[in-house]
């Protein structure tokens, strides 16, 4: 389990049942927590809290959860009936992610033995509904998971929710470094940074490129050489980049940039960053491999000043820690039209994260027409077939919208002998025509976060918890209904 953060497990009941029953409630809660902690499915430790039976006790527990930094969220279970007026005062103070685990201690009904004592001890079925009512009535954002607590599927759902809770806490404390401004004239990468900080906590800090250049110039030769040797062993390396090769200095320069950015981010406590090729004064190369390796270490990144995608990438890297698979900055680059088998080739000039790679990764240096700088070093690879999704966050002026498209990644039918960048090939759901139409009607950007591990369900939870609009394009998407959803959402968010 990951260090540093915990989830609190709170159990609702009431005094009516007497001491003996409440002791059993506490014991049941302890057993559920133990089982979840030992399941290996939830990335953060769950801590059982005393059974809550009064309004004051609930209030004090929630206030404590809110003010305790290590607590990233609350899992609430109504073991018995906990009259929900008792929860009002506490819930009014809640500002951390809430999971309502609608489960019951006993899995099955003991048909021959069941009596009223059993019924009274296993009444989550209606206790959970009383709790649900007050949450709905008060408009409390929360996630409901129904099922038996030992079921693997339930435990996995809790694990994915926990990673979203962690991502919410990270978002609220996220600092993004923006080197240079926006690519001139580009619209979608802009946005209201004050609104983003109020809504999600994203703090965007702007820096002149000179601030970064001076950090790069301080990087020592020793550490650069050591890392160059490390990468030459780790990746399939072009001859010219090896020791004594004609372009070896391109690699050492690229790694100076990598160290420089990393030190800048570490010193300032930044979890994400942006660059723009229109603002590189004093830099010898556009950062390529530097950005790729920093993404692989968990940093968020957006090209051309795209701070929203940088922040979303970091957020989704955290969500993705619930399972195996990679998450990267991505751009829809070019199409392959072939009816129902039409495909998108996704890539960027350089900056695709090797966490999504399948097969060999090669380290190469090539000329880059854009940016007017020396030839940048980059990692080149393919992405394996499988399920994935693209997500993008756009600013609609009065609100942000998250657009998600589920994808089926396909293996390239042929090599790309002349393509010097990492790339992914996918079929958008339900097909290219509907997928691209829906994305464009929704205003989705050309930049996105591509993930093999984050699920649509997690993004829905994230959007719910932060009050953000989300629209999903999947295998069931019908364009007429989707466009109606966009129209209805306009009304909903204008109320
Ligand atoms: Mn771009």
Boltz pocket constraint, residues with backbone or C-beta under 6 A from the ligand:
constraints:
  - pocket:
      binder: B
      contacts: [[A, 303], [A, 304], [A, 331], [A, 348], [A, 447]]
      max_distance: 6.0
